[in-house]
Amino acid sequence: MAQLRLAIICDYPEENWHSMDLCAQMLFKQLQAEHATSIQAIQVCPAFNWRCKKIPWLGKKHFAYNADRLLNRFWDYPQHLKNRVKDFDFYHIADHSYGQLAHVLPSERTGVYCHDIDTFRSLVEPEQEPRPGWYQAMSRRILLGLQSCAVVFYSTAEVRKQIERYQLVEASRLVHAPLGIASEFSMTPGNAGITDQNILEQIGAAPFLLHVGSCIPRKRIDILLEVFAQVRAIHPELRLVKVSGEWTQSQQQHIAQLNLGESIIHLQGLQRSTIATLYQKAVVVLLTSEAEGFGLPLIEALACGASVVASDIPVLREVGGKAAVYCPIGDMSAWVKTIEQLLVNPTNAPALNLRVSQAQKYSWSTYTQIIAQSYLQLAD
């Protein structure tokens, strides 16, 4: 049987959605390693065109960046795919927020991975997330693209529950494909490069709490900062290491108000091996999100043997099981008390073997096998 040519449609790297980039990279890598006889995987992503940012009086404004994103997503990328439709047999949109691309692809041969329903929140819960008409129109086009696809992959039962609750996609087209853990995330010491080794030396021997992820609203960075400030009042030597994301202006003001500037180390662009080392060295890893589609940092931290305190939301309970400790999102005293107990006595955390075994339930190989089999079935 001839190889099936599968286009893996990736996010623009300029958007800095690292988890989305990782999912596409892992799918491509595993398809090449384990399914090369049946599937020829090709990564697709056109060059990002900067327009508004080149305008002298406009370029430094955040509006210019967002305008360029919209132009690239809704004009350049579709035009690029129109010219390449005949190059492939099937098409996998790695990030549901690029669902608008499905409009230029043959729907019966296109699949999309739905990581969460945040992109569609203004449509399904307009009272909770009011947005202007242009934004809702954009979201609706993305959703219609997703709904046209022959198969829609999802990561957790909680995401499926939300898809079904709002009747976004027929159940018959939904396929459960849990995410995995990159090989760097383990209890084995990693080999950091020279630059990242300098970063680790900069952190030094001081104990630190760790947060890995963006600074978007659902990550509840406000809770992270408040909890850290209260715990640091008890343990003044403690630091907070924040990996990835850009502080918003309000978050910067919050840091200043809490007088935390000198106690926070903000790192970006790290190698996975370096992030793994941070997981291994952190006294506690925190996930303060109020919503997640999966929560990759949770299983990555557990795979590295870290103690994790996470928000008590269904999706993190599903992924972390009994291997993490959970706190109600807005209950500051519960977070502070839980972290304090772990600092004083680390054995209060779930057993190490339980943490590692929970993480080992997730595999990029399994994720890829499920996706590969789905496209091969569509080809029959």
N, C-alpha and C positions, 0 to 999 in steps of 0.2 A: 504494500500500500504506500502511495506517495505521501511525503510529509505534508501535514497541514500547515499552511503559512498563517501564523497567528501574530497580529500586530498588537503589541502592548503599548497602549496609548498613555503616555506619562504626563505628569504635571510639568509645567514650566519650572525649572529649578530656581528661577529668579523669584518665585513666590515663597520660597523657603518653608514649604510644608514637608518637613523632614520625614515624618511618619508615612506620608503618601509616597514620597520618593523611595523610602525603604521597601514598602510593599511591592512597588513595581520592580525594583532592583532584585528583590528576593525571588519573585516569580520568574523573572528572566533568567537569573542564575540557576535556579532549580530546574527549569525547563531544559536548559542547555545540559545540565549535569545528569538528569534522570529521565528525560523524555525526548531526547534528540532524534531517536529513530522514528517517532510518530509526529512530532511537532517541531517546526522551525520557528523559533521565537525571534521577533524583530522589534526592537524598541523604537517607538515613534515619538518625536518631539521636535517641532520646528524651532528655528532661532527666534528668540524674543525680540520684538521690535520696540525700541524706545522712541517715543514721539514726544509726548508731553514733557517728559523729563529733560528734553533737549531745549525746551523753550526757556530762555534765560530768566525771565521774571516769574516763571511758573515751576520750573524744574525742581526746586528744593521743597516744594509743598507736598504733603502727603496725598493731596488730591491728584497731583500729576502721576504719582505711582499707581494709584487706583484706577485712574483713567486709562493708563497704558495696559493695566491688567485686563480691563474690560475689552479694550480694542483687540488685544491679542487672543483672549478667550473666545470672543464672539465673532470676530472677523478673520484674523490671520490663521488661527488654528483650523477652523472649518474649511477655509480656502485651501490650506495645505493638504487636508485629508481628501478633499474632492479630487485633487490631482493624483492621489495615491490609492484610491479605492480598489483599483484592479490589481494592485501589487500583493493583495492578501486574500486569504480565504475567510478568515474570521478576525474579529476585532474585540479587544478587551480594554475597556475604559477603566483604568486602575483607581480612579477617584470619582465618586458620584457627583462631586461639584463641577465636574467637566461633562455632565450628562448632556448638555446642549450639543455636543459633538455627534451624538447618535443621530441627529436629524439629517446628517449628510452621509450616513452609513446604512447599509442594508440591514434593517432591523432584525430579520430572521437569522442573521449571522453575527450579531453584536451582543456582547455581554457587558455588564458594568458591576463594579464592586461598590455596594452601599455601606459605608463605614458608620454612618449615623444619619439622623434626619435633621440635623441642625440647619442645613441649607434651605430646608422647606418649612422651618418653624414659623416663619411669618405668614405662611399659607394655611397651616393646620392649626396654629394657635395664635391668631393675630392679636388677641387680647393680651397674651403674654409677651409677644415680641412684635409690637407695632412697627411697621416699616412703610416708607413712602411708596407710591404707586409704581415708580420705575423699578424699585428693588423687587417688589412682588412680581412684576412682569418678568424680570430676569430670572427669578427663582422658579416661576411657572414654566418658563421655557426649558430650564434645566430639568425640572421634574417630568415634563412631557417627553423629553429625550430619554430619561431613565425608564419611564413607563413603556416606551416603545421597544425596549431591548428584549431579546428572546430569553435571557437569563439574567437574574439579579442575585449576586452573591452578597452574603452578610456575615458578620463576625460573631455575633452573640444572640442568644435567645431573646435578650432584652431588645435588641435592634429589630428582630423579626416581630416581636410583640408590638412595637411602635409602628412598624410598616403596616401590619394588619389592622391595628386600632384605627388608623387614619385611611385605611383602604387605598394605600399608595400603589401596591402591586399585587396581582393575583398570587395566591399561595403556591400555585402550581409552577410558577417561574422562579421561586425563591430557592436558593441553594446555600446551605450552611458551610462556610469555609473559614474556620477560625485562623487567626494570625499566628505567627510563630516567633521564635527567638533566634537572633543571629548567633553564630558560633562564638563570637567574642564574649557574649554574656554567659559567664560560668564562674565557678569559684577558682579557676586556674588564673594565676597572675598574668596580666596581659603585657604586651610589649609596646609601650607608648613611644611615639617618635620623640625627637629631641625637643621640639617646641612644646608638645604636650607634657613631656617630662618636666620641663621648666614650670609649667602650670601646677603640676602636682607638688613640686618643691615649694612653690609660692604659697600653697595652702598650708603646707607644713604639718606639724603634728597636732595642731589644735583640733579638738572634736568638732564635728560639724553635722548639721542636718542637711539633707539633700532634696532638691526638687528638680525634676527633669521634665521639660515641656514648655509650651508657648505661654504667652501672657494674655491670651484672649479671655473675655469675661467669664466663660464657663469654667475656667481653671481656678477661679476664686483666689486670685493672688492676694486679695485683701485679707482673707482668712489666714493664708500662709504667713503674711507679714505680722498680723496681730498675734497669732500663736507663737511665732518666733520671738517677738518682743517680750511676751509674758514668760516664756521659758528662759530666755536669756537673762531676765531679771533675777532668776534663781541660779542660773549657771552663766555668769558673765563671760566666761572663757569660750562659750559656744559660738560657732559661726553658722551662717546659712550659705550654702553653695547653691546657686541657681544656674542651671544649664539650659541654654536656648531661650528664645523669646526676646522681644524688645520691650523694655519698660514703657508703659504709657505715661503721659504727663501726670495723671492722677496717681499712678503707682509711685512715681518718683517723689511726688509731694507727700504721699503716705510714708515712704521710707524716711524722708526728712523729718516729718512730724514725730515719728517714733524714734528718731535719732539712731537709725540702724546703718547708716551709710558705711561706716568703717567695719561693720560686722558681717557685711554681705559680699560675697565674691560671685560676680556674674560672668559666666563663661559661655562662649559661643563657638560654633564651628569645630567641635571636638571630634576626634576619631572615636569610633565605637569602642575600641580597646581602652581608651582613656575614660570614657563614661563608665565602662565596666569596672575599672579600678576605683572610680569614685563610689559606685554602688558598694563595692567590697569594703571601702574604708569608712563610709558614712555610719554614724551611730544609729541614725534612723532616716529612712526615706519617707517623704511625705507626698501624698496625692490628695489635694484639697478640692478637687473638681466637684462641681454640682451636677455635671453631666459628662458622659463619655460614651463612645461607641464600643470601645474595647479596653483601652488603658494599657498600651504596650509597656510603659515604664514599670507597671506593677509586676508583670511576669519577668521582665528583664532584671529588675531588682531582686526578685525571689530567686532567679537562676544564679545570681551572684552571691546568694546566701544572706542578703540584707534583711533587716527587720523593717517592715513596712506598716505605716499607719495611713489608712485611706478613708475617704469619705464613705459613709454607709449608704451607698446607692446600689440598686439591684445589679447593674452591670459589673461593678467592681466586686461585689459579693460573688457573682457568677464566675468571674475570671480568677479571683484570688482564693476563693473557697475559704477553708479554715487556716490558710497559711499566712494571712495578714490580720492585722487588728483594725477595727473599724470604729469611726466616730461620727455622730450626727453632724451634718455639714456646718450648721451655725452655732453649735454648742462649744464655745471657746473653752469653757472650764473642762469639758470632757477631753478635748484635744490636749490641753496643757497637762492635765492629770495623767493621761495615758503616756504622753512623751516623757514626763517626769519619772514615771514608774519604770520605763524602759531604760532611761539614763542611769537610774540608781541600780536597777537590777535587770540586765539584758536578758536573763533567763525567763522574764515575764512574756517574752515574745514566743510565738509558736515555735516548736522544735525545728532545728535546722534541717533535718531530713524531710520534714513535712513541707517546708518552704521550697526546697529544691525539687522534690517530687511533684509538687503542684505545678511548678514551672515546666517540668519535663512533659507535661500533658500537651504542650503546644509546640508545633513543629512547622517550619516553612516547607518541609518536604510533604507533609500531609496537606497543607494548604494548597500547594501546587498540584498534588495528585488529584484533588477534588476539582480544581479549576480545569486542569487538562482533560480529565474524564468528561466533564460537562461539554466542552467544545467538541471532543471526539464523538460524543453521542449526538450532538447537533449535526455533525457531518454525515452520520449514517442515513 
